[in-house]
Amino acid sequence: MRSYGVIGDAHLGFKAYGSDRRTQEVIDTFEVAVDLLAHCPVVLIAGDLFDDSTCPNLVKKALIAIKEKHADQKWLVLGGNHDSTKTYSSVSALDVFGEVHNVSIVN
């Protein structure tokens, strides 16, 4: 039997309180979730991977490192109301992240 994982509303890059510490806590929590789903060949990220259509370099670097750690895992990322190109007229962080190996973006 094949297992699938689901993560919803990660909101990476969350800017609450203007704190880099809080941003790092959100990244760390997302990494723990992905680690817990390491046995799943496919993970659905159901909306709002990012908190905005843009995100800080800290978030981009951390997300790429997490994905590289789980290189064999396929991620299917659904755009949400915070990060979808359907919401914004320009290219979003989702579009850029979609160029990474084994990640499919659905907007």
FIRO-818142 format. One record per residue: residue number from 1; residue in three letters; chain; y, x, z of N, C-alpha, C in turn. Coordinates in nm, 2 decimals. Layout:
<nodes>
<node seq="NUM" type="ALA" mol="A" n_north="Y" n_east="X" n_up="Z" ca_north="Y" ca_east="X" ca_up="Z" c_north="Y" c_east="X" c_up="Z"/>
...
</nodes>
This chain:
<nodes>
<node seq="1" type="MET" mol="A" n_north="-0.12" n_east="0.08" n_up="0.00" ca_north="0.00" ca_east="0.00" ca_up="0.00" c_north="0.12" c_east="0.09" c_up="0.00"/>
<node seq="2" type="ARG" mol="A" n_north="0.22" n_east="0.05" n_up="-0.08" ca_north="0.34" ca_east="0.13" ca_up="-0.10" c_north="0.45" c_east="0.08" c_up="0.00"/>
<node seq="3" type="SER" mol="A" n_north="0.52" n_east="0.17" n_up="0.07" ca_north="0.62" ca_east="0.13" ca_up="0.16" c_north="0.76" c_east="0.15" c_up="0.10"/>
<node seq="4" type="TYR" mol="A" n_north="0.85" n_east="0.06" n_up="0.14" ca_north="0.99" ca_east="0.07" ca_up="0.09" c_north="1.08" c_east="0.07" c_up="0.22"/>
<node seq="5" type="GLY" mol="A" n_north="1.18" n_east="0.14" n_up="0.21" ca_north="1.28" ca_east="0.14" ca_up="0.32" c_north="1.41" c_east="0.07" c_up="0.28"/>
<node seq="6" type="VAL" mol="A" n_north="1.48" n_east="0.01" n_up="0.38" ca_north="1.61" ca_east="-0.06" ca_up="0.35" c_north="1.71" c_east="-0.01" c_up="0.45"/>
<node seq="7" type="ILE" mol="A" n_north="1.82" n_east="0.03" n_up="0.41" ca_north="1.94" ca_east="0.06" ca_up="0.49" c_north="2.05" c_east="-0.02" c_up="0.44"/>
<node seq="8" type="GLY" mol="A" n_north="2.13" n_east="-0.08" n_up="0.53" ca_north="2.24" ca_east="-0.16" ca_up="0.48" c_north="2.37" c_east="-0.11" c_up="0.55"/>
<node seq="9" type="ASP" mol="A" n_north="2.48" n_east="-0.12" n_up="0.47" ca_north="2.61" ca_east="-0.10" ca_up="0.53" c_north="2.63" c_east="0.03" c_up="0.61"/>
<node seq="10" type="ALA" mol="A" n_north="2.60" n_east="0.14" n_up="0.54" ca_north="2.62" ca_east="0.27" ca_up="0.61" c_north="2.76" c_east="0.31" c_up="0.64"/>
<node seq="11" type="HIS" mol="A" n_north="2.85" n_east="0.27" n_up="0.54" ca_north="3.00" ca_east="0.29" ca_up="0.55" c_north="3.03" c_east="0.43" c_up="0.58"/>
<node seq="12" type="LEU" mol="A" n_north="2.97" n_east="0.53" n_up="0.51" ca_north="3.00" ca_east="0.67" ca_up="0.52" c_north="3.15" c_east="0.69" c_up="0.49"/>
<node seq="13" type="GLY" mol="A" n_north="3.21" n_east="0.77" n_up="0.57" ca_north="3.36" ca_east="0.79" ca_up="0.55" c_north="3.44" c_east="0.70" c_up="0.63"/>
<node seq="14" type="PHE" mol="A" n_north="3.38" n_east="0.62" n_up="0.72" ca_north="3.45" ca_east="0.53" ca_up="0.80" c_north="3.56" c_east="0.60" c_up="0.88"/>
<node seq="15" type="LYS" mol="A" n_north="3.68" n_east="0.54" n_up="0.87" ca_north="3.80" ca_east="0.61" ca_up="0.92" c_north="3.85" c_east="0.56" c_up="1.05"/>
<node seq="16" type="ALA" mol="A" n_north="3.77" n_east="0.48" n_up="1.13" ca_north="3.81" ca_east="0.43" ca_up="1.25" c_north="3.87" c_east="0.53" c_up="1.34"/>
<node seq="17" type="TYR" mol="A" n_north="3.98" n_east="0.50" n_up="1.40" ca_north="4.04" ca_east="0.59" ca_up="1.50" c_north="4.09" c_east="0.72" c_up="1.44"/>
<node seq="18" type="GLY" mol="A" n_north="4.09" n_east="0.73" n_up="1.31" ca_north="4.14" ca_east="0.85" ca_up="1.25" c_north="4.06" c_east="0.98" c_up="1.30"/>
<node seq="19" type="SER" mol="A" n_north="3.94" n_east="0.96" n_up="1.33" ca_north="3.87" ca_east="1.07" ca_up="1.40" c_north="3.76" c_east="1.13" c_up="1.31"/>
<node seq="20" type="ASP" mol="A" n_north="3.76" n_east="1.27" n_up="1.29" ca_north="3.66" ca_east="1.33" ca_up="1.22" c_north="3.53" c_east="1.32" c_up="1.29"/>
<node seq="21" type="ARG" mol="A" n_north="3.54" n_east="1.32" n_up="1.43" ca_north="3.42" ca_east="1.31" ca_up="1.51" c_north="3.35" c_east="1.18" c_up="1.48"/>
<node seq="22" type="ARG" mol="A" n_north="3.42" n_east="1.07" n_up="1.47" ca_north="3.36" ca_east="0.94" ca_up="1.44" c_north="3.30" c_east="0.94" c_up="1.30"/>
<node seq="23" type="THR" mol="A" n_north="3.36" n_east="1.00" n_up="1.21" ca_north="3.31" ca_east="1.01" ca_up="1.07" c_north="3.18" c_east="1.09" c_up="1.08"/>
<node seq="24" type="GLN" mol="A" n_north="3.17" n_east="1.20" n_up="1.15" ca_north="3.05" ca_east="1.27" ca_up="1.17" c_north="2.94" c_east="1.19" c_up="1.23"/>
<node seq="25" type="GLU" mol="A" n_north="2.97" n_east="1.11" n_up="1.33" ca_north="2.87" ca_east="1.03" ca_up="1.40" c_north="2.81" c_east="0.93" c_up="1.30"/>
<node seq="26" type="VAL" mol="A" n_north="2.89" n_east="0.87" n_up="1.21" ca_north="2.84" ca_east="0.78" ca_up="1.11" c_north="2.74" c_east="0.85" c_up="1.02"/>
<node seq="27" type="ILE" mol="A" n_north="2.78" n_east="0.97" n_up="0.98" ca_north="2.69" ca_east="1.05" ca_up="0.89" c_north="2.56" c_east="1.08" c_up="0.96"/>
<node seq="28" type="ASP" mol="A" n_north="2.57" n_east="1.13" n_up="1.09" ca_north="2.45" ca_east="1.16" ca_up="1.17" c_north="2.36" c_east="1.04" c_up="1.18"/>
<node seq="29" type="THR" mol="A" n_north="2.41" n_east="0.92" n_up="1.20" ca_north="2.33" ca_east="0.80" ca_up="1.22" c_north="2.26" c_east="0.77" c_up="1.08"/>
<node seq="30" type="PHE" mol="A" n_north="2.33" n_east="0.78" n_up="0.97" ca_north="2.27" ca_east="0.76" ca_up="0.84" c_north="2.16" c_east="0.86" c_up="0.82"/>
<node seq="31" type="GLU" mol="A" n_north="2.18" n_east="0.99" n_up="0.86" ca_north="2.07" ca_east="1.09" ca_up="0.84" c_north="1.95" c_east="1.05" c_up="0.92"/>
<node seq="32" type="VAL" mol="A" n_north="1.97" n_east="1.01" n_up="1.04" ca_north="1.85" ca_east="0.97" ca_up="1.13" c_north="1.78" c_east="0.85" c_up="1.06"/>
<node seq="33" type="ALA" mol="A" n_north="1.85" n_east="0.76" n_up="1.00" ca_north="1.79" ca_east="0.64" ca_up="0.94" c_north="1.70" c_east="0.69" c_up="0.82"/>
<node seq="34" type="VAL" mol="A" n_north="1.76" n_east="0.78" n_up="0.74" ca_north="1.68" ca_east="0.83" ca_up="0.62" c_north="1.56" c_east="0.91" c_up="0.67"/>
<node seq="35" type="ASP" mol="A" n_north="1.58" n_east="0.99" n_up="0.77" ca_north="1.47" ca_east="1.07" ca_up="0.83" c_north="1.35" c_east="0.98" c_up="0.87"/>
<node seq="36" type="LEU" mol="A" n_north="1.39" n_east="0.87" n_up="0.94" ca_north="1.29" ca_east="0.77" ca_up="0.98" c_north="1.21" c_east="0.71" c_up="0.87"/>
<node seq="37" type="LEU" mol="A" n_north="1.28" n_east="0.70" n_up="0.75" ca_north="1.22" ca_east="0.64" ca_up="0.63" c_north="1.16" c_east="0.75" c_up="0.54"/>
<node seq="38" type="ALA" mol="A" n_north="1.14" n_east="0.87" n_up="0.59" ca_north="1.09" ca_east="0.98" ca_up="0.50" c_north="0.96" c_east="0.95" c_up="0.44"/>
<node seq="39" type="HIS" mol="A" n_north="0.88" n_east="0.86" n_up="0.50" ca_north="0.74" ca_east="0.83" ca_up="0.45" c_north="0.75" c_east="0.73" c_up="0.33"/>
<node seq="40" type="CYS" mol="A" n_north="0.87" n_east="0.67" n_up="0.31" ca_north="0.89" ca_east="0.57" ca_up="0.20" c_north="0.93" c_east="0.64" c_up="0.07"/>
<node seq="41" type="PRO" mol="A" n_north="0.86" n_east="0.62" n_up="-0.04" ca_north="0.90" ca_east="0.68" ca_up="-0.16" c_north="1.03" c_east="0.62" c_up="-0.22"/>
<node seq="42" type="VAL" mol="A" n_north="1.06" n_east="0.50" n_up="-0.18" ca_north="1.18" ca_east="0.43" ca_up="-0.23" c_north="1.26" c_east="0.38" c_up="-0.11"/>
<node seq="43" type="VAL" mol="A" n_north="1.39" n_east="0.40" n_up="-0.11" ca_north="1.48" ca_east="0.35" ca_up="-0.01" c_north="1.59" c_east="0.27" c_up="-0.09"/>
<node seq="44" type="LEU" mol="A" n_north="1.61" n_east="0.14" n_up="-0.05" ca_north="1.71" ca_east="0.06" ca_up="-0.10" c_north="1.83" c_east="0.07" c_up="0.00"/>
<node seq="45" type="ILE" mol="A" n_north="1.94" n_east="0.11" n_up="-0.05" ca_north="2.07" ca_east="0.11" ca_up="0.03" c_north="2.15" c_east="-0.01" c_up="-0.01"/>
<node seq="46" type="ALA" mol="A" n_north="2.14" n_east="-0.11" n_up="0.07" ca_north="2.19" ca_east="-0.25" ca_up="0.03" c_north="2.34" c_east="-0.27" c_up="0.06"/>
<node seq="47" type="GLY" mol="A" n_north="2.42" n_east="-0.20" n_up="-0.02" ca_north="2.56" ca_east="-0.23" ca_up="-0.01" c_north="2.64" c_east="-0.14" c_up="0.08"/>
<node seq="48" type="ASP" mol="A" n_north="2.76" n_east="-0.10" n_up="0.04" ca_north="2.85" ca_east="-0.02" ca_up="0.12" c_north="2.79" c_east="0.11" c_up="0.17"/>
<node seq="49" type="LEU" mol="A" n_north="2.74" n_east="0.19" n_up="0.08" ca_north="2.70" ca_east="0.33" ca_up="0.12" c_north="2.83" c_east="0.40" c_up="0.17"/>
<node seq="50" type="PHE" mol="A" n_north="2.94" n_east="0.38" n_up="0.10" ca_north="3.07" ca_east="0.44" ca_up="0.14" c_north="3.16" c_east="0.33" c_up="0.20"/>
<node seq="51" type="ASP" mol="A" n_north="3.25" n_east="0.38" n_up="0.28" ca_north="3.35" ca_east="0.28" ca_up="0.34" c_north="3.46" c_east="0.25" c_up="0.24"/>
<node seq="52" type="ASP" mol="A" n_north="3.48" n_east="0.33" n_up="0.14" ca_north="3.59" ca_east="0.31" ca_up="0.05" c_north="3.54" c_east="0.36" c_up="-0.09"/>
<node seq="53" type="SER" mol="A" n_north="3.62" n_east="0.34" n_up="-0.19" ca_north="3.59" ca_east="0.39" ca_up="-0.32" c_north="3.61" c_east="0.54" c_up="-0.33"/>
<node seq="54" type="THR" mol="A" n_north="3.67" n_east="0.60" n_up="-0.24" ca_north="3.69" ca_east="0.75" ca_up="-0.23" c_north="3.63" c_east="0.79" c_up="-0.09"/>
<node seq="55" type="CYS" mol="A" n_north="3.59" n_east="0.91" n_up="-0.08" ca_north="3.55" ca_east="0.96" ca_up="0.05" c_north="3.58" c_east="1.11" c_up="0.07"/>
<node seq="56" type="PRO" mol="A" n_north="3.59" n_east="1.15" n_up="0.19" ca_north="3.63" ca_east="1.29" ca_up="0.22" c_north="3.52" c_east="1.39" c_up="0.17"/>
<node seq="57" type="ASN" mol="A" n_north="3.56" n_east="1.51" n_up="0.14" ca_north="3.46" ca_east="1.61" ca_up="0.10" c_north="3.35" c_east="1.63" c_up="0.21"/>
<node seq="58" type="LEU" mol="A" n_north="3.39" n_east="1.62" n_up="0.33" ca_north="3.29" ca_east="1.63" ca_up="0.44" c_north="3.17" c_east="1.53" c_up="0.42"/>
<node seq="59" type="VAL" mol="A" n_north="3.21" n_east="1.41" n_up="0.38" ca_north="3.11" ca_east="1.31" ca_up="0.36" c_north="3.02" c_east="1.34" c_up="0.24"/>
<node seq="60" type="LYS" mol="A" n_north="3.09" n_east="1.38" n_up="0.13" ca_north="3.02" ca_east="1.41" ca_up="0.00" c_north="2.92" c_east="1.52" c_up="0.03"/>
<node seq="61" type="LYS" mol="A" n_north="2.96" n_east="1.63" n_up="0.09" ca_north="2.87" ca_east="1.74" ca_up="0.12" c_north="2.75" c_east="1.70" c_up="0.21"/>
<node seq="62" type="ALA" mol="A" n_north="2.78" n_east="1.63" n_up="0.31" ca_north="2.67" ca_east="1.58" ca_up="0.40" c_north="2.57" c_east="1.49" c_up="0.33"/>
<node seq="63" type="LEU" mol="A" n_north="2.62" n_east="1.40" n_up="0.25" ca_north="2.53" ca_east="1.31" ca_up="0.18" c_north="2.44" c_east="1.38" c_up="0.08"/>
<node seq="64" type="ILE" mol="A" n_north="2.50" n_east="1.48" n_up="0.01" ca_north="2.42" ca_east="1.56" ca_up="-0.09" c_north="2.32" c_east="1.64" c_up="-0.01"/>
<node seq="65" type="ALA" mol="A" n_north="2.35" n_east="1.69" n_up="0.10" ca_north="2.25" ca_east="1.77" ca_up="0.18" c_north="2.14" c_east="1.68" c_up="0.23"/>
<node seq="66" type="ILE" mol="A" n_north="2.17" n_east="1.56" n_up="0.27" ca_north="2.07" ca_east="1.46" ca_up="0.31" c_north="1.98" c_east="1.43" c_up="0.20"/>
<node seq="67" type="LYS" mol="A" n_north="2.04" n_east="1.40" n_up="0.08" ca_north="1.96" ca_east="1.37" ca_up="-0.04" c_north="1.87" c_east="1.49" c_up="-0.08"/>
<node seq="68" type="GLU" mol="A" n_north="1.92" n_east="1.61" n_up="-0.07" ca_north="1.84" ca_east="1.72" ca_up="-0.11" c_north="1.72" c_east="1.74" c_up="-0.01"/>
<node seq="69" type="LYS" mol="A" n_north="1.74" n_east="1.71" n_up="0.11" ca_north="1.64" ca_east="1.72" ca_up="0.22" c_north="1.53" c_east="1.62" c_up="0.18"/>
<node seq="70" type="HIS" mol="A" n_north="1.56" n_east="1.51" n_up="0.12" ca_north="1.46" ca_east="1.41" ca_up="0.08" c_north="1.46" c_east="1.39" c_up="-0.07"/>
<node seq="71" type="ALA" mol="A" n_north="1.45" n_east="1.51" n_up="-0.14" ca_north="1.46" ca_east="1.51" ca_up="-0.29" c_north="1.35" c_east="1.43" c_up="-0.36"/>
<node seq="72" type="ASP" mol="A" n_north="1.24" n_east="1.41" n_up="-0.30" ca_north="1.13" ca_east="1.33" ca_up="-0.37" c_north="1.15" c_east="1.18" c_up="-0.35"/>
<node seq="73" type="GLN" mol="A" n_north="1.24" n_east="1.14" n_up="-0.27" ca_north="1.26" ca_east="1.00" ca_up="-0.24" c_north="1.36" c_east="0.94" c_up="-0.34"/>
<node seq="74" type="LYS" mol="A" n_north="1.33" n_east="0.83" n_up="-0.39" ca_north="1.42" ca_east="0.76" ca_up="-0.48" c_north="1.51" c_east="0.67" c_up="-0.40"/>
<node seq="75" type="TRP" mol="A" n_north="1.64" n_east="0.68" n_up="-0.43" ca_north="1.73" ca_east="0.59" ca_up="-0.36" c_north="1.78" c_east="0.49" c_up="-0.47"/>
<node seq="76" type="LEU" mol="A" n_north="1.78" n_east="0.36" n_up="-0.43" ca_north="1.84" ca_east="0.26" ca_up="-0.52" c_north="1.96" c_east="0.21" c_up="-0.43"/>
<node seq="77" type="VAL" mol="A" n_north="2.08" n_east="0.24" n_up="-0.48" ca_north="2.20" ca_east="0.20" ca_up="-0.41" c_north="2.28" c_east="0.09" c_up="-0.47"/>
<node seq="78" type="LEU" mol="A" n_north="2.29" n_east="-0.02" n_up="-0.40" ca_north="2.37" ca_east="-0.14" ca_up="-0.45" c_north="2.51" c_east="-0.12" c_up="-0.40"/>
<node seq="79" type="GLY" mol="A" n_north="2.60" n_east="-0.15" n_up="-0.50" ca_north="2.75" ca_east="-0.14" ca_up="-0.46" c_north="2.78" c_east="-0.26" c_up="-0.37"/>
<node seq="80" type="GLY" mol="A" n_north="2.87" n_east="-0.23" n_up="-0.28" ca_north="2.91" ca_east="-0.34" ca_up="-0.19" c_north="3.06" c_east="-0.37" c_up="-0.21"/>
<node seq="81" type="ASN" mol="A" n_north="3.12" n_east="-0.45" n_up="-0.12" ca_north="3.26" ca_east="-0.49" ca_up="-0.14" c_north="3.35" c_east="-0.37" c_up="-0.10"/>
<node seq="82" type="HIS" mol="A" n_north="3.30" n_east="-0.27" n_up="-0.04" ca_north="3.39" ca_east="-0.16" ca_up="0.00" c_north="3.38" c_east="-0.04" c_up="-0.11"/>
<node seq="83" type="ASP" mol="A" n_north="3.27" n_east="-0.03" n_up="-0.18" ca_north="3.26" ca_east="0.09" ca_up="-0.26" c_north="3.22" c_east="0.06" c_up="-0.41"/>
<node seq="84" type="SER" mol="A" n_north="3.21" n_east="-0.06" n_up="-0.45" ca_north="3.16" ca_east="-0.09" ca_up="-0.58" c_north="3.27" c_east="-0.08" c_up="-0.69"/>
<node seq="85" type="THR" mol="A" n_north="3.23" n_east="-0.03" n_up="-0.80" ca_north="3.33" ca_east="-0.02" ca_up="-0.92" c_north="3.37" c_east="-0.16" c_up="-0.96"/>
<node seq="86" type="LYS" mol="A" n_north="3.29" n_east="-0.26" n_up="-0.92" ca_north="3.33" ca_east="-0.40" ca_up="-0.95" c_north="3.46" c_east="-0.44" c_up="-0.87"/>
<node seq="87" type="THR" mol="A" n_north="3.47" n_east="-0.37" n_up="-0.76" ca_north="3.59" ca_east="-0.40" ca_up="-0.67" c_north="3.71" c_east="-0.32" c_up="-0.71"/>
<node seq="88" type="TYR" mol="A" n_north="3.69" n_east="-0.20" n_up="-0.76" ca_north="3.80" ca_east="-0.11" ca_up="-0.79" c_north="3.80" c_east="-0.09" c_up="-0.94"/>
<node seq="89" type="SER" mol="A" n_north="3.92" n_east="-0.07" n_up="-0.99" ca_north="3.94" ca_east="-0.05" ca_up="-1.13" c_north="3.91" c_east="0.10" c_up="-1.18"/>
<node seq="90" type="SER" mol="A" n_north="3.91" n_east="0.19" n_up="-1.08" ca_north="3.88" ca_east="0.33" ca_up="-1.12" c_north="3.74" c_east="0.37" c_up="-1.08"/>
<node seq="91" type="VAL" mol="A" n_north="3.70" n_east="0.49" n_up="-1.11" ca_north="3.57" ca_east="0.54" ca_up="-1.07" c_north="3.56" c_east="0.55" c_up="-0.92"/>
<node seq="92" type="SER" mol="A" n_north="3.45" n_east="0.51" n_up="-0.87" ca_north="3.44" ca_east="0.51" ca_up="-0.72" c_north="3.34" c_east="0.63" c_up="-0.68"/>
<node seq="93" type="ALA" mol="A" n_north="3.34" n_east="0.66" n_up="-0.55" ca_north="3.25" ca_east="0.76" ca_up="-0.50" c_north="3.10" c_east="0.73" c_up="-0.53"/>
<node seq="94" type="LEU" mol="A" n_north="3.07" n_east="0.60" n_up="-0.55" ca_north="2.94" ca_east="0.56" ca_up="-0.59" c_north="2.90" c_east="0.62" c_up="-0.72"/>
<node seq="95" type="ASP" mol="A" n_north="2.99" n_east="0.60" n_up="-0.82" ca_north="2.97" ca_east="0.65" ca_up="-0.95" c_north="2.94" c_east="0.80" c_up="-0.95"/>
<node seq="96" type="VAL" mol="A" n_north="3.02" n_east="0.88" n_up="-0.87" ca_north="3.00" ca_east="1.02" ca_up="-0.87" c_north="2.87" c_east="1.05" c_up="-0.80"/>
<node seq="97" type="PHE" mol="A" n_north="2.83" n_east="0.99" n_up="-0.69" ca_north="2.71" ca_east="1.01" ca_up="-0.63" c_north="2.59" c_east="0.98" c_up="-0.71"/>
<node seq="98" type="GLY" mol="A" n_north="2.60" n_east="0.88" n_up="-0.80" ca_north="2.50" ca_east="0.84" ca_up="-0.89" c_north="2.45" c_east="0.95" c_up="-0.98"/>
<node seq="99" type="GLU" mol="A" n_north="2.53" n_east="1.05" n_up="-1.00" ca_north="2.49" ca_east="1.16" ca_up="-1.09" c_north="2.39" c_east="1.25" c_up="-1.02"/>
<node seq="100" type="VAL" mol="A" n_north="2.37" n_east="1.24" n_up="-0.89" ca_north="2.27" ca_east="1.32" ca_up="-0.82" c_north="2.13" c_east="1.28" c_up="-0.85"/>
<node seq="101" type="HIS" mol="A" n_north="2.04" n_east="1.38" n_up="-0.85" ca_north="1.90" ca_east="1.35" ca_up="-0.89" c_north="1.84" c_east="1.24" c_up="-0.81"/>
<node seq="102" type="ASN" mol="A" n_north="1.77" n_east="1.16" n_up="-0.88" ca_north="1.68" ca_east="1.05" ca_up="-0.81" c_north="1.76" c_east="0.94" c_up="-0.74"/>
<node seq="103" type="VAL" mol="A" n_north="1.88" n_east="0.92" n_up="-0.78" ca_north="1.96" ca_east="0.81" ca_up="-0.72" c_north="2.00" c_east="0.72" c_up="-0.84"/>
<node seq="104" type="SER" mol="A" n_north="1.98" n_east="0.59" n_up="-0.82" ca_north="2.02" ca_east="0.48" ca_up="-0.91" c_north="2.12" c_east="0.40" c_up="-0.85"/>
<node seq="105" type="ILE" mol="A" n_north="2.23" n_east="0.37" n_up="-0.92" ca_north="2.34" ca_east="0.29" ca_up="-0.87" c_north="2.34" c_east="0.16" c_up="-0.94"/>
<node seq="106" type="VAL" mol="A" n_north="2.35" n_east="0.05" n_up="-0.87" ca_north="2.35" ca_east="-0.08" ca_up="-0.93" c_north="2.48" c_east="-0.15" c_up="-0.88"/>
<node seq="107" type="ASN" mol="A" n_north="2.57" n_east="-0.18" n_up="-0.97" ca_north="2.70" ca_east="-0.24" ca_up="-0.93" c_north="2.70" c_east="-0.38" c_up="-0.98"/>
</nodes>
